[in-house]
Amino acid sequence: MIKIICVGKVKENFFNEAIKEYQKRLTKYTKLEIIELPDYNYDSKKTLEAEGKNILSKIRDKDFVITMEIKGNNLSSEEFSSFIDKNISNNITFVIGGSNGLSYDVLKRSDYKLSFSALTFPHQLFRVILLEQIYRSFKIINNESYHK
């Protein structure tokens, strides 16, 4: 099972349509749960703490937690698919933080820090990118055409 915990709502319809499409495609390969948490408008420290507590409340002890971080590890699509294949039995939970990042407690809970780029992406767009890469991974794992 794959769970994606993300801070903030997707407002643009075109992002929602892309998310729905990848959710539909992924049903062939895995159970997928997307948990959308509210973002807060406190000062940055209070916001990080509030969002962090909310994120941690959605993570189970047995989940393999991957935090999405600019300074995380970079993997190719093939390496990412091997990583997914190796860890899928552990209930993989991806965490996408809000605009202030992730709290210390969430970072401490992380089992693996992953980055798709040193660039900063809008959170709504990044959710689509993550879903596409997860889908691509399952296509690679199953030796199906798509990924090239």
C-alpha positions as CSV (number, residue, x, y, z in Angstrom):
1,M,0.0,0.0,0.0
2,I,1.1,3.5,-0.7
3,K,-0.1,6.5,1.3
4,I,0.6,10.1,0.4
5,I,0.2,12.7,3.2
6,C,0.3,16.2,1.9
7,V,-0.3,19.7,3.4
8,G,-2.6,22.0,1.5
9,K,-5.5,21.6,-0.8
10,V,-5.3,21.2,-4.6
11,K,-7.3,24.1,-6.0
12,E,-6.8,24.0,-9.7
13,N,-9.1,21.7,-11.6
14,F,-6.4,20.6,-14.1
15,F,-4.2,19.3,-11.2
16,N,-7.2,17.5,-9.7
17,E,-7.9,15.9,-13.0
18,A,-4.3,14.7,-13.3
19,I,-4.3,13.4,-9.8
20,K,-7.5,11.4,-10.4
21,E,-6.0,10.0,-13.6
22,Y,-2.9,8.6,-11.8
23,Q,-5.1,7.4,-8.9
24,K,-7.1,5.4,-11.5
25,R,-4.0,4.0,-13.2
26,L,-2.4,3.0,-9.9
27,T,-5.4,0.8,-8.9
28,K,-4.0,-1.9,-11.1
29,Y,-0.8,-2.1,-9.0
30,T,-1.4,-1.0,-5.5
31,K,-3.9,0.4,-3.0
32,L,-3.4,4.2,-2.8
33,E,-4.5,6.6,-0.1
34,I,-4.0,10.4,-0.3
35,I,-4.5,12.3,2.9
36,E,-4.8,16.0,2.4
37,L,-4.2,18.1,5.6
38,P,-4.9,21.8,6.1
39,D,-2.2,24.3,6.0
40,Y,-1.9,26.9,8.7
41,N,-1.2,30.6,8.6
42,Y,0.5,31.0,12.0
43,D,4.1,32.3,12.2
44,S,6.4,29.7,10.6
45,K,7.4,28.0,13.9
46,K,3.8,27.5,15.0
47,T,2.8,26.4,11.6
48,L,5.5,23.8,11.4
49,E,4.6,22.4,14.8
50,A,0.8,22.3,14.0
51,E,1.3,20.7,10.6
52,G,3.9,18.3,12.0
53,K,1.6,17.1,14.7
54,N,-1.2,16.6,12.1
55,I,1.2,14.7,9.8
56,L,2.4,12.4,12.6
57,S,-1.1,11.6,13.6
58,K,-1.6,10.0,10.2
59,I,1.5,7.8,10.3
60,R,1.4,4.3,11.8
61,D,4.3,2.8,13.6
62,K,4.8,0.2,10.9
63,D,4.8,2.7,8.0
64,F,7.9,3.2,6.0
65,V,8.1,7.0,5.8
66,I,9.6,8.8,2.9
67,T,9.8,12.6,3.4
68,M,10.1,14.7,0.2
69,E,13.0,17.1,0.8
70,I,15.0,19.3,-1.5
71,K,18.2,18.0,0.2
72,G,17.1,14.4,0.1
73,N,18.6,11.6,-2.0
74,N,18.2,11.7,-5.7
75,L,17.2,8.6,-7.6
76,S,16.7,7.8,-11.3
77,S,13.4,6.5,-12.3
78,E,14.8,3.0,-12.5
79,E,16.4,3.3,-9.0
80,F,13.1,4.7,-7.6
81,S,11.2,1.7,-9.1
82,S,13.7,-0.7,-7.4
83,F,13.3,1.3,-4.2
84,I,9.5,1.0,-4.4
85,D,9.7,-2.7,-5.2
86,K,12.0,-3.4,-2.3
87,N,9.8,-1.5,0.2
88,I,6.2,-1.9,-1.0
89,S,5.5,-4.6,1.6
90,N,6.2,-2.1,4.4
91,N,3.3,0.3,3.6
92,I,5.1,3.2,2.1
93,T,4.1,6.6,3.3
94,F,5.2,9.7,1.3
95,V,5.1,13.1,3.1
96,I,4.9,16.4,1.2
97,G,5.1,19.3,3.6
98,G,3.6,22.7,3.4
99,S,5.3,25.9,2.3
100,N,7.4,26.1,5.5
101,G,8.7,22.6,5.0
102,L,8.5,19.8,7.6
103,S,8.8,19.9,11.3
104,Y,11.8,18.5,13.2
105,D,9.6,15.7,14.6
106,V,8.5,14.6,11.1
107,L,12.0,14.7,9.7
108,K,13.1,12.6,12.7
109,R,10.4,10.0,11.9
110,S,11.5,9.8,8.3
111,D,13.0,6.5,7.2
112,Y,14.2,7.9,3.9
113,K,14.7,11.4,2.6
114,L,13.9,11.8,-1.1
115,S,14.4,14.6,-3.5
116,F,13.2,14.8,-7.1
117,S,15.1,18.0,-7.8
118,A,17.0,20.9,-6.2
119,L,14.2,23.1,-7.7
120,T,11.2,24.2,-5.7
121,F,7.9,23.1,-7.1
122,P,4.4,24.2,-6.2
123,H,3.0,21.6,-3.8
124,Q,0.0,21.0,-6.0
125,L,2.2,20.3,-9.1
126,F,4.5,18.2,-7.0
127,R,1.7,15.9,-6.0
128,V,1.1,15.1,-9.7
129,I,4.8,14.6,-10.3
130,L,5.0,12.2,-7.3
131,L,2.0,10.2,-8.5
132,E,3.4,10.0,-12.1
133,Q,6.8,8.7,-10.8
134,I,5.0,6.1,-8.6
135,Y,3.0,5.0,-11.6
136,R,6.2,4.9,-13.8
137,S,7.8,2.8,-11.1
138,F,5.1,0.1,-11.3
139,K,5.3,0.1,-15.1
140,I,9.1,-0.5,-14.8
141,I,8.7,-3.2,-12.1
142,N,6.2,-5.0,-14.3
143,N,8.3,-4.7,-17.5
144,E,5.5,-2.7,-19.2
145,S,6.1,-0.1,-21.8
146,Y,5.6,3.5,-20.8
147,H,8.7,4.7,-18.9
148,K,11.0,5.6,-21.8
